[in-house]
Amino acid sequence: MAAATNAAAAAAPAPAPATPVPRGQVDLVDFIDWSGVECLNQDPAHSIVNALKQGYRDDEGLYLASDSDEQLLIHIPFMQVVKLHSALFKGPEEDGPKTIKLFCNKEHMGFSNVNDYPPSDSLDLSSNHLSESKPMQLKYVKFQNVRSLTIFIEDNQSGSDVSKILKIALYGTTVDTTNMKDLKKIEEH
């Protein structure tokens, strides 16, 4: 009987991790400068924290929603320079984001000038992308020296007035930089 129980346990698949982190990359959530995170056109009851912050973004009942139309403009500064490898956007099949434009190191962007700059990368998400929790690989060469990331959600899957995002996760690595405060002055003799 014990052998049958062990065989059944061995045959049962192990639960898959919620989101597979790409090999050699880390979730960059710990490197976000939260004091500078902004989201334009967010519904005050459903803010960016719900989709971006650890713990909140894994709660299916919390989400980021747009307010007056389907567009969102999200600015995410980092505490140190990072290399961005991939991004995950999870949302409902109907109201989840469809066209996403990513801008590297663009400060003070607004809806009036977002189309004045070429994006570092553009993503066209299908409803399958939104439900399968699989990171989308970015044009890695364009994201080698990232101090901030601006995400423009242009439209959603159904064309409705409200876009909803359950989770945003950014994957990459930190860039080793020299901290000038750590350097010691060399005395000349």
SULSUL-V899246 format. One line per field, one symbol per residue. ss: DSSP state (H for helix, E for strand, L for the rest). phi: phi as a letter, one per 20 degrees, with the letter a starting at -180 (. if undefined). burial: + if it has 24 or more other C-alpha atoms within 12 Angstrom, else -. Layout:
ss=???
phi=???
burial=???
This chain:
ss=LHHHHHHHHHHLLLLLLLLLLLLLLEEHHHHELHHHLEEELEELLELLHHHHLLLLLLLLLLLEEELLLLLEEEEEEEEEEEEEEEEEEELLLLLLELEEEEEELLLLLLLLLHHHLLLLEEEELLHHHHHHLLLEELLHHHHLLEEEEEEEELLELLLLLLLEELEEEEEEEELLLLLHHHLLLLLLL
phi=.ffffffffffffffffgcffggndcfegfdfeffdfcbemefgeceggfedegnffeefedbecfdebfeccddcedfbfcdedbcdcdafgedffddcddceldelecffcfefdfffaccdeeffgfeeldfefefgfececeebcdddeebcfdmffceccebccdcrcedfceeffefdfefed
burial=------------------+-++---++++-++----+++++++--+++++++++-+++---+++++--++++++++++-++++++++++++++++++++++++++++-+----+----+++++++++-+++-++++++---++++++++++++++++---++++++++++++++---------------
